[in-house]
Amino acid sequence: MPLLALADRAIPPLRRSSAELSDLDAVELTKQPAALARMLLATADDYRKVTTPWQIAHLWFDPDTSRPEPGAVARGIQAWFETLDDRDPMDSGRAAARERDALIERARILVDMTSGDPKLRSQLEQVEGRKLRR
């Protein structure tokens, strides 16, 4: 459990850094920073309530029906993940705000790469403005 607590604090900054590097890799491959910036801004502007990545995992992953029933260790880990879903709603709101801020910051970097595309800059300002009003 102490290692899980340590990982709980260490993993988010690593995920943010890897996401930024992935953005830059995607731009290097596609040469389309504006498209990626629009996608990030649209995601940051979506205020639907999703408290954990597991609630939307089905959008990317098909259920694996061939797996056997989980053993005692797997059930224990699954129970621990379920306790994360029961966090204080205020805490989940702050976590969502932090993630939204990270998406906006990533989009800002990409907007700057587009030489300040006026439409994209306007969209960035609109998303930031809506975030501040909430």
N, C-alpha and C positions, 0 to 999 in steps of 0.2 A: 504494500500500500504506500509506503514512503516514496518508492520509485514512481508510482503512478501519480502521486501528488507533484513530484518534481517534474515529471513529463508534462503534466497539465499546465505548468507554468512555462516550460521551455519550448514546447511545440508550437504555440501560436506565432511567436516571432519568426521561427524557422519557416513556418507555412507562408507567412507574409513575404519573406525574402524569396522563397522559391516561386511564389506567384509572380512577383515582380520580374524575376529572371525569366520565367515562362512567357510573360508578356513580351519582353524584349526579344526572346527567341522567336515567338510567333510573328512579330513585326519584321524581324530579319528574314524569315522564310517567305512571308506573304507580301511584304512591302506595303501593308495596309494598316498603318497605325490608326487612321480615322475610324475604320470599321470596328476595330477592337475597342477604341475609346467609346464609341457609341454603345457597344454592347455592355461595357462596364458601367456607363452612366445609366443605361436602362435598368441594369440589375440593382444599382444603388438607389434608384428612384422607386423600386418596387417595395412597398411597405406591407406586403402580405405577411402574416404571422407564421414564421417557420423558426422553431426554437432549436432544432438540432439538424445536422446533416442527414440523420437517419430518416427523417420525415420525407426527404426528397430523393433518397437513394434509389428508389424504384424508377426514377426518371432515367437513370443511367445504367442500372444493373438489372438484369433479369434474375428472378429468384432461382436459386440453385436447388432444384428438387432432388438431386442425386446425393446430397450430403446426408450422412447418418445423423441421428439425434445427438445433440451435444452432450459431452460427458460432464462430470462435476466441475471441472476447471472452467470449461467453456460456459456453463450455466452461471458460475460465479462472476465471470467477466461480463456476461450479458446483464446480470443483475446490477453490476456496478455502472454499466452504461445507462441502464434505466434510471438509476438514481440521479444521473446527470440531467435527465429530462425533467426531474421534479425540482429543479432549482427555483429560487425565488424569481417571480416574474419581473421584478425590477432589475435583477441581475441579468436576466436574459435580454431585457430591453437595452441595458448598457452594452452588453456584448454585441447586440445587433447594431447599435450605433457605432461601436468601434469598427465592426466589419464594414459598415457603410462608409465610414471615414476612410478606411483603407482602400476601398474600391474607388472612391472619388480621388484619392491621392494618386492611385495608379493611373486613372483616366487623365488626371492633370499632366502627368509626365508624357502620356501619349499625345495629348492635345498640343503640348509644347513641341513635340516632334513633327507635327503637321504644319509647322510655321504659323501657328495661330489662326487656323481656319475659323473664320468668323461665326459660321453656323455652329460648329462644334464648341467654340468658346462660349457662345450663347447658351447652348444646352448644358454645359458645365456649370455656368452661373445659375441657371434655372434650378438644377438639381441641388446645388449648394444652398440656394435660397429656400427651397422647400425643406431641406434638412434643418436649416436654422429655425424655421417657423414651427417645426414639430416639437 
